[in-house]
Amino acid sequence: MPKTDVNQQLEIIKRGIVEIISEEELKTKLERSLREKKPLVVKAGFDPTAPDIHLGHTVLLRKLRQFQDLGHKVIFLIGDFTARIGDPTGRQELRKQLNKEEVLKNAQTYKKQVSQILDVDKIQIVFNSVWFEKMSILDILKLTTHTSVAQLLARSDFKKRLSNNENISLLEFMYPLLQGYDSVKLESDIELGGADQIFNLLVGRDIQKDFGQEPQVVITMPLLEGTDGVQKMSKSFGNYIGINEPASEVFGKIMSISDQLMMKYYELLTDEDLEIVRKLHPKEAKLTLAEKIVKQYHSQKESHLARAEFERVFSSKEIPKDLPEYKTDGRQKIIAILLNSGLVKSGNDARRLIKQGAVLFNNVKVEKDFIPKQTGTLKVGTRRFLKVIYKQ
């Protein structure tokens, strides 16, 4: 049963959002929900195309948790069928299609990770293969009558690819229709999505109308920039902060973001009073933010330890304890060591860091292909360390 009055619910719901289509419709639905003592159905879809959840994903998940706490019914839709197509949103190329085994493996990981944010005992987890795999080719083709080629080509990403003479498959045209049909099957009152999902979400409204349903309210959430402060958080860009990464790594990555981006992280990733946060010294505010986020996904003890370790290493310029180890016989080039140990993502990344003087061995800049044949500490940038053990 929904909790609190409509205005209180709206105040909570509107924190950190981009847009509501429309707020008047949302207010009407909330009033009816309270009057009839019936929770609203709140839907969010996730295509499990990658197995790990990062802080960018949690922006939407936290908003779902707020709806849960307000007493509404949250449906966590896992697009195991649509993930085999691949959502083209924001892409300049055709997405790689996953097979069923890959999708289901990623979905299981998703379910486990979202339990750190959502009350899994109060959510309904649904797979859209349940209805799509039962539909005939005729049923699928009938869905195409609910939109037009002109509407689909109005999408900015499709329009850009078309102007660049890049391929757009008919399969990609189907994706918004399938996502919209999910809303019909679930009879959703509200659908949440990222700001880049607005086209797909609005298709859901239109298809619901065509099927004689009251259209869902669309609520879009901002895209969270990653540690580079430019691109949206993504594994593809290497700027992500995974919720299952070690506590010290999460803490260090949070500390690397800009002061300006820090306030956006506070708004979207915490429930803190922003006016109080603004009164703090930026360094203390960022340390507190890092502590709070580590606590959410690890524990209070680990958040305290991560802060103590960070301050010891970066304030006192000391080497971290419990360094990962890498054994070498001295015949491996420095680039191979950096890659094989996971300190860098690519050979180009390694070469760039070496050229910038950001790779040190025993506090001496590495400028040659090989490091000295001795045991020592390899440092990359300000936060990455490795104990290199030399064995003949």
Secondary structure, 3 states (H helix, E strand, C coil): CCCCCHHHHHHHHHCCCCEEECHHHHHHHHHHHHHHCCCCEEEEEECCCCCCCEHHHHHHHHHHHHHHHCCCEEEEEECCCHHHCCCCCCCCCCCCCCCHHHHHHHHHHHHHHHCCCCCHHHEEEEECHHHHCCCCHHHHHHHHHHCCHHHHHCCHHHHHHHHCCCCCCHHHHHHHHHHHHHHHHHCCCEEEEEHHHHHHHHHHHHHHHHCCCCCCEEEEECCCECCCCCCECCCCCCCCCECCCCHHHHHHHHHCCCHHHHHHHHHHHCCCCHHHHHCCCHHHHHHHHHHHHHHHHCCHHHHHHHHHHHHHHHHCCCCCCCCCEEEECCCCCHHHHHHHHCCCCCHHHHHHHHHCCCEEECCEECCCCCCCCCCEEEEECCCEEEEEEECC
